[in-house]
Amino acid sequence: MRALRLHGTRDLRLHDEPAPEPGDDEVVVRVTAVGLCGSDRHWFLEGGIGDAVLDRPLVLGHEFVGTIESGARAGERVALDPAVPCGRCSVCLAGEPHLCPGMRFAGHGSADGALRTCLAWPERLAHTLPDGLSDVEGSLLEPLGVALHALDLGNAQPGSTAGVFGCGPLGLLLVQALRTAGVETIVASDPLPHRAAAAESLGATLAPREVDMAFEAAGDDAGLADAMAAVRPGGRVVLVGIPEGDRTSFTASIARRKGLTLLLSRRMKPTDLPRAIRLAEAGEVELGGLVSGRYALFEFREAFDELVERRGLKVVVEPQRTGDGR
């Protein structure tokens, strides 16, 4: 098989490696589409995220779909949950497995991700991909699940108002998730004109106004400042973005005088990926239209250039695409 490994900041190399051997609870998956996200960008540019740092060549990629090649489900197209909690600790047993301290997460720390032609992954985390969704669309289901988890933290209610500050792919999925929850008005903001325009095309308004809840999806202090300025007194602000340098700061007086509730969103819960699949299957969210770049695995330089420069919206790598003579 072929695998793309990060050896250091901005240092990606393509390798030929042995095919994976599945464990007792695993299946071999032929990876067909992998979405690149902000966390992959952090790993590529900074060599880590927070206290998780690169200590060996790592395969990135956690937004992935593929076709099962082994076992009773061979031939089935699936979307995969990248999070493997231990299931035994007090956090897991309390119903918060997405916060498991011992979690194995694809493309993070010591767990290789999906930027390779095949991998072995727990079968219980492989969810059937509906026939009406393409593999490329399926690669956006995991970030949609993350958006749904953030939506729950914001306690979005029908008829309420919300703001999304940062309109990259996750912010655009949040706009759509809020719409499906019956939120009446969605205000959106992004310094990049093409991303703000994409949010507007999905039903958001770019006109500033006070909102009941705000979602920071930019990963920077400016986005958080905008969110805190927009939300009403007593409202909620959900931090979804990952900041550079592992630090977030804000003006305390604004948060204190408004009596704001700040919530930090961590990935998604196990039930969120099936929710995302149902929404997409019902046609309630637009996935394929968010994809601005599709690349083969050997075109990784071009794919990461688009990701780093934020030229488009969603970048997807398709490891089964050929053209490099292999």
C-alpha positions as a Python dict, from the first residue, in 0.01 Angstrom:
ca = {
    (1, 'M'): (0, 0, 0),
    (2, 'R'): (100, 367, -20),
    (3, 'A'): (99, 598, 282),
    (4, 'L'): (164, 970, 316),
    (5, 'R'): (362, 1048, 631),
    (6, 'L'): (444, 1377, 800),
    (7, 'H'): (811, 1370, 905),
    (8, 'G'): (832, 1728, 1029),
    (9, 'T'): (678, 2070, 968),
    (10, 'R'): (589, 2097, 598),
    (11, 'D'): (770, 1767, 535),
    (12, 'L'): (532, 1510, 381),
    (13, 'R'): (669, 1198, 211),
    (14, 'L'): (496, 919, 23),
    (15, 'H'): (596, 565, 128),
    (16, 'D'): (540, 210, 5),
    (17, 'E'): (442, 3, 308),
    (18, 'P'): (309, -346, 390),
    (19, 'A'): (-66, -399, 377),
    (20, 'P'): (-235, -370, 719),
    (21, 'E'): (-320, -678, 925),
    (22, 'P'): (-660, -638, 1095),
    (23, 'G'): (-704, -717, 1462),
    (24, 'D'): (-983, -934, 1600),
    (25, 'D'): (-1238, -650, 1598),
    (26, 'E'): (-1111, -477, 1285),
    (27, 'V'): (-1175, -478, 912),
    (28, 'V'): (-948, -372, 629),
    (29, 'V'): (-1083, -63, 452),
    (30, 'R'): (-977, 58, 108),
    (31, 'V'): (-972, 433, 161),
    (32, 'T'): (-1149, 624, -116),
    (33, 'A'): (-1183, 982, 13),
    (34, 'V'): (-1022, 1184, 294),
    (35, 'G'): (-1117, 1540, 383),
    (36, 'L'): (-840, 1770, 502),
    (37, 'C'): (-929, 1998, 791),
    (38, 'G'): (-789, 2265, 1017),
    (39, 'S'): (-627, 2014, 1251),
    (40, 'D'): (-434, 1860, 959),
    (41, 'R'): (-322, 2215, 877),
    (42, 'H'): (-195, 2259, 1234),
    (43, 'W'): (0, 1933, 1221),
    (44, 'F'): (150, 2027, 885),
    (45, 'L'): (250, 2382, 980),
    (46, 'E'): (329, 2342, 1350),
    (47, 'G'): (419, 1975, 1390),
    (48, 'G'): (146, 1919, 1646),
    (49, 'I'): (-165, 2046, 1821),
    (50, 'G'): (-130, 2172, 2175),
    (51, 'D'): (60, 1919, 2384),
    (52, 'A'): (34, 1652, 2113),
    (53, 'V'): (353, 1684, 1912),
    (54, 'L'): (508, 1489, 1629),
    (55, 'D'): (745, 1225, 1766),
    (56, 'R'): (749, 989, 1466),
    (57, 'P'): (639, 1005, 1100),
    (58, 'L'): (259, 1030, 1119),
    (59, 'V'): (-16, 957, 866),
    (60, 'L'): (-267, 1243, 887),
    (61, 'G'): (-635, 1237, 794),
    (62, 'H'): (-942, 1160, 1005),
    (63, 'E'): (-1238, 1253, 782),
    (64, 'F'): (-1256, 939, 575),
    (65, 'V'): (-1471, 692, 389),
    (66, 'G'): (-1389, 374, 205),
    (67, 'T'): (-1492, 23, 110),
    (68, 'I'): (-1455, -272, 345),
    (69, 'E'): (-1231, -541, 197),
    (70, 'S'): (-1237, -810, 466),
    (71, 'G'): (-1493, -1004, 666),
    (72, 'A'): (-1867, -1046, 626),
    (73, 'R'): (-1916, -685, 518),
    (74, 'A'): (-1667, -695, 230),
    (75, 'G'): (-1773, -462, -52),
    (76, 'E'): (-1972, -226, 174),
    (77, 'R'): (-1911, 148, 145),
    (78, 'V'): (-1868, 305, 486),
    (79, 'A'): (-1803, 631, 668),
    (80, 'L'): (-1572, 579, 963),
    (81, 'D'): (-1567, 733, 1307),
    (82, 'P'): (-1202, 830, 1369),
    (83, 'A'): (-1231, 818, 1750),
    (84, 'V'): (-1158, 496, 1939),
    (85, 'P'): (-1227, 556, 2311),
    (86, 'C'): (-1117, 299, 2566),
    (87, 'G'): (-1475, 232, 2684),
    (88, 'R'): (-1354, 147, 3035),
    (89, 'C'): (-1248, 469, 3208),
    (90, 'S'): (-1474, 680, 3430),
    (91, 'V'): (-1519, 937, 3152),
    (92, 'C'): (-1639, 676, 2902),
    (93, 'L'): (-1862, 511, 3160),
    (94, 'A'): (-2014, 851, 3244),
    (95, 'G'): (-2133, 881, 2883),
    (96, 'E'): (-1862, 1117, 2755),
    (97, 'P'): (-1647, 886, 2538),
    (98, 'H'): (-1547, 1177, 2311),
    (99, 'L'): (-1351, 1311, 2610),
    (100, 'C'): (-1174, 982, 2689),
    (101, 'P'): (-818, 1057, 2810),
    (102, 'G'): (-694, 734, 2653),
    (103, 'M'): (-863, 782, 2317),
    (104, 'R'): (-695, 672, 1997),
    (105, 'F'): (-780, 918, 1721),
    (106, 'A'): (-691, 874, 1355),
    (107, 'G'): (-417, 1108, 1238),
    (108, 'H'): (-335, 1235, 1587),
    (109, 'G'): (-48, 1156, 1822),
    (110, 'S'): (56, 794, 1785),
    (111, 'A'): (-243, 680, 1576),
    (112, 'D'): (-194, 682, 1200),
    (113, 'G'): (-478, 830, 999),
    (114, 'A'): (-632, 776, 658),
    (115, 'L'): (-401, 939, 403),
    (116, 'R'): (-307, 597, 268),
    (117, 'T'): (-458, 350, 30),
    (118, 'C'): (-589, 113, 298),
    (119, 'L'): (-605, 72, 672),
    (120, 'A'): (-743, -154, 945),
    (121, 'W'): (-1009, 4, 1169),
    (122, 'P'): (-1260, -123, 1429),
    (123, 'E'): (-1563, -265, 1247),
    (124, 'R'): (-1806, -115, 1500),
    (125, 'L'): (-1694, 232, 1387),
    (126, 'A'): (-1774, 168, 1020),
    (127, 'H'): (-2116, 314, 936),
    (128, 'T'): (-2292, 224, 612),
    (129, 'L'): (-2273, 501, 353),
    (130, 'P'): (-2610, 547, 178),
    (131, 'D'): (-2618, 484, -197),
    (132, 'G'): (-2728, 841, -260),
    (133, 'L'): (-2403, 985, -121),
    (134, 'S'): (-2077, 978, -313),
    (135, 'D'): (-1751, 891, -141),
    (136, 'V'): (-1638, 1253, -168),
    (137, 'E'): (-1960, 1372, -3),
    (138, 'G'): (-1915, 1107, 262),
    (139, 'S'): (-1580, 1253, 363),
    (140, 'L'): (-1767, 1558, 499),
    (141, 'L'): (-1984, 1354, 735),
    (142, 'E'): (-1733, 1357, 1020),
    (143, 'P'): (-1705, 1739, 1027),
    (144, 'L'): (-2083, 1755, 999),
    (145, 'G'): (-2095, 1539, 1312),
    (146, 'V'): (-1859, 1785, 1482),
    (147, 'A'): (-2095, 2067, 1382),
    (148, 'L'): (-2390, 1880, 1530),
    (149, 'H'): (-2208, 1834, 1860),
    (150, 'A'): (-2134, 2208, 1872),
    (151, 'L'): (-2499, 2274, 1789),
    (152, 'D'): (-2604, 2070, 2093),
    (153, 'L'): (-2367, 2264, 2318),
    (154, 'G'): (-2519, 2588, 2195),
    (155, 'N'): (-2866, 2458, 2283),
    (156, 'A'): (-3006, 2577, 1952),
    (157, 'Q'): (-3385, 2605, 1958),
    (158, 'P'): (-3641, 2669, 1682),
    (159, 'G'): (-3701, 3039, 1637),
    (160, 'S'): (-3375, 3142, 1801),
    (161, 'T'): (-3091, 3340, 1641),
    (162, 'A'): (-2727, 3239, 1602),
    (163, 'G'): (-2396, 3367, 1473),
    (164, 'V'): (-2116, 3170, 1307),
    (165, 'F'): (-1779, 3344, 1312),
    (166, 'G'): (-1540, 3170, 1075),
    (167, 'C'): (-1684, 3023, 755),
    (168, 'G'): (-1441, 2753, 660),
    (169, 'P'): (-1591, 2409, 592),
    (170, 'L'): (-1684, 2354, 958),
    (171, 'G'): (-1846, 2695, 986),
    (172, 'L'): (-2043, 2633, 667),
    (173, 'L'): (-2161, 2299, 803),
    (174, 'L'): (-2262, 2476, 1125),
    (175, 'V'): (-2470, 2722, 924),
    (176, 'Q'): (-2654, 2428, 771),
    (177, 'A'): (-2689, 2240, 1099),
    (178, 'L'): (-2842, 2550, 1262),
    (179, 'R'): (-3084, 2581, 972),
    (180, 'T'): (-3199, 2219, 1016),
    (181, 'A'): (-3253, 2289, 1387),
    (182, 'G'): (-3503, 2561, 1302),
    (183, 'V'): (-3285, 2859, 1395),
    (184, 'E'): (-3463, 3164, 1257),
    (185, 'T'): (-3173, 3393, 1169),
    (186, 'I'): (-2810, 3293, 1118),
    (187, 'V'): (-2548, 3567, 1104),
    (188, 'A'): (-2214, 3471, 949),
    (189, 'S'): (-1875, 3638, 927),
    (190, 'D'): (-1538, 3559, 770),
    (191, 'P'): (-1250, 3783, 655),
    (192, 'L'): (-1215, 3583, 332),
    (193, 'P'): (-1479, 3707, 85),
    (194, 'H'): (-1530, 3373, -90),
    (195, 'R'): (-1607, 3201, 241),
    (196, 'A'): (-1846, 3473, 356),
    (197, 'A'): (-2020, 3448, 17),
    (198, 'A'): (-2052, 3070, 59),
    (199, 'A'): (-2222, 3119, 397),
    (200, 'E'): (-2462, 3368, 244),
    (201, 'S'): (-2548, 3123, -34),
    (202, 'L'): (-2639, 2867, 234),
    (203, 'G'): (-2892, 3100, 394),
    (204, 'A'): (-2688, 3307, 638),
    (205, 'T'): (-2699, 3685, 652),
    (206, 'L'): (-2382, 3892, 659),
    (207, 'A'): (-2557, 4188, 824),
    (208, 'P'): (-2447, 4223, 1190),
    (209, 'R'): (-2711, 4184, 1460),
    (210, 'E'): (-2745, 4057, 1815),
    (211, 'V'): (-2789, 3679, 1846),
    (212, 'D'): (-2890, 3431, 2113),
    (213, 'M'): (-2585, 3208, 2066),
    (214, 'A'): (-2255, 3240, 1884),
    (215, 'F'): (-2011, 2984, 1744),
    (216, 'E'): (-1644, 3066, 1704),
    (217, 'A'): (-1519, 2849, 1418),
    (218, 'A'): (-1217, 3054, 1310),
    (219, 'G'): (-958, 2932, 1559),
    (220, 'D'): (-839, 3283, 1641),
    (221, 'D'): (-901, 3556, 1896),
    (222, 'A'): (-1055, 3790, 1638),
    (223, 'G'): (-1331, 3541, 1563),
    (224, 'L'): (-1397, 3492, 1933),
    (225, 'A'): (-1409, 3869, 1989),
    (226, 'D'): (-1668, 3902, 1713),
    (227, 'A'): (-1873, 3619, 1861),
    (228, 'M'): (-1870, 3770, 2210),
    (229, 'A'): (-1961, 4113, 2075),
    (230, 'A'): (-2258, 3974, 1883),
    (231, 'V'): (-2416, 3748, 2143),
    (232, 'R'): (-2685, 3886, 2371),
    (233, 'P'): (-2641, 3922, 2749),
    (234, 'G'): (-2682, 3581, 2909),
    (235, 'G'): (-2610, 3404, 2580),
    (236, 'R'): (-2382, 3115, 2493),
    (237, 'V'): (-2055, 3120, 2302),
    (238, 'V'): (-1927, 2787, 2172),
    (239, 'L'): (-1557, 2766, 2083),
    (240, 'V'): (-1512, 2519, 1798),
    (241, 'G'): (-1192, 2633, 1628),
    (242, 'I'): (-841, 2521, 1726),
    (243, 'P'): (-609, 2817, 1798),
    (244, 'E'): (-249, 2843, 1685),
    (245, 'G'): (-5, 2822, 1973),
    (246, 'D'): (-255, 2640, 2195),
    (247, 'R'): (-384, 2961, 2351),
    (248, 'T'): (-710, 3158, 2335),
    (249, 'S'): (-765, 3500, 2492),
    (250, 'F'): (-1054, 3743, 2517),
    (251, 'T'): (-1158, 4066, 2688),
    (252, 'A'): (-1284, 3956, 3025),
    (253, 'S'): (-1505, 4259, 3088),
    (254, 'I'): (-1725, 4182, 2786),
    (255, 'A'): (-1783, 3824, 2894),
    (256, 'R'): (-1834, 3920, 3259),
    (257, 'R'): (-2072, 4210, 3203),
    (258, 'K'): (-2281, 4009, 2962),
    (259, 'G'): (-2277, 3707, 3192),
    (260, 'L'): (-2183, 3482, 2900),
    (261, 'T'): (-2153, 3107, 2912),
    (262, 'L'): (-1846, 2984, 2724),
    (263, 'L'): (-1837, 2622, 2611),
    (264, 'L'): (-1551, 2443, 2440),
    (265, 'S'): (-1641, 2184, 2182),
    (266, 'R'): (-1437, 1864, 2151),
    (267, 'R'): (-1484, 1658, 1833),
    (268, 'M'): (-1818, 1471, 1831),
    (269, 'K'): (-2004, 1207, 2028),
    (270, 'P'): (-2045, 854, 1887),
    (271, 'T'): (-2411, 925, 1806),
    (272, 'D'): (-2329, 1231, 1594),
    (273, 'L'): (-2193, 1051, 1288),
    (274, 'P'): (-2515, 847, 1241),
    (275, 'R'): (-2710, 1174, 1284),
    (276, 'A'): (-2496, 1334, 1015),
    (277, 'I'): (-2557, 1043, 780),
    (278, 'R'): (-2933, 1070, 828),
    (279, 'L'): (-2933, 1444, 759),
    (280, 'A'): (-2724, 1402, 445),
    (281, 'E'): (-2931, 1110, 320),
    (282, 'A'): (-3247, 1319, 363),
    (283, 'G'): (-3094, 1597, 155),
    (284, 'E'): (-3110, 1849, 439),
    (285, 'V'): (-2746, 1956, 405),
    (286, 'E'): (-2523, 2037, 110),
    (287, 'L'): (-2194, 1848, 115),
    (288, 'G'): (-2055, 1811, -236),
    (289, 'G'): (-2088, 2180, -311),
    (290, 'L'): (-1838, 2260, -35),
    (291, 'V'): (-1560, 2065, -206),
    (292, 'S'): (-1327, 2302, -390),
    (293, 'G'): (-1034, 2070, -459),
    (294, 'R'): (-1000, 1698, -529),
    (295, 'Y'): (-654, 1544, -541),
    (296, 'A'): (-492, 1205, -579),
    (297, 'L'): (-260, 1090, -300),
    (298, 'F'): (48, 1164, -511),
    (299, 'E'): (-80, 1521, -554),
    (300, 'F'): (-38, 1587, -183),
    (301, 'R'): (174, 1900, -236),
    (302, 'E'): (-102, 2070, -433),
    (303, 'A'): (-365, 1952, -183),
    (304, 'F'): (-179, 2094, 117),
    (305, 'D'): (-98, 2415, -69),
    (306, 'E'): (-472, 2476, -112),
    (307, 'L'): (-534, 2384, 252),
    (308, 'V'): (-261, 2612, 389),
    (309, 'E'): (-346, 2909, 167),
    (310, 'R'): (-722, 2868, 228),
    (311, 'R'): (-785, 2935, -139),
    (312, 'G'): (-1109, 2738, -152),
    (313, 'L'): (-1339, 2558, 87),
    (314, 'K'): (-1298, 2182, 138),
    (315, 'V'): (-998, 1987, 11),
    (316, 'V'): (-1047, 1613, -45),
    (317, 'V'): (-778, 1354, -122),
    (318, 'E'): (-878, 1038, -310),
    (319, 'P'): (-615, 771, -240),
    (320, 'Q'): (-742, 529, -507),
    (321, 'R'): (-693, 777, -791),
    (322, 'T'): (-395, 686, -1008),
    (323, 'G'): (-183, 872, -1257),
    (324, 'D'): (164, 846, -1109),
    (325, 'G'): (240, 521, -1286),
    (326, 'R'): (131, 294, -1000),
}
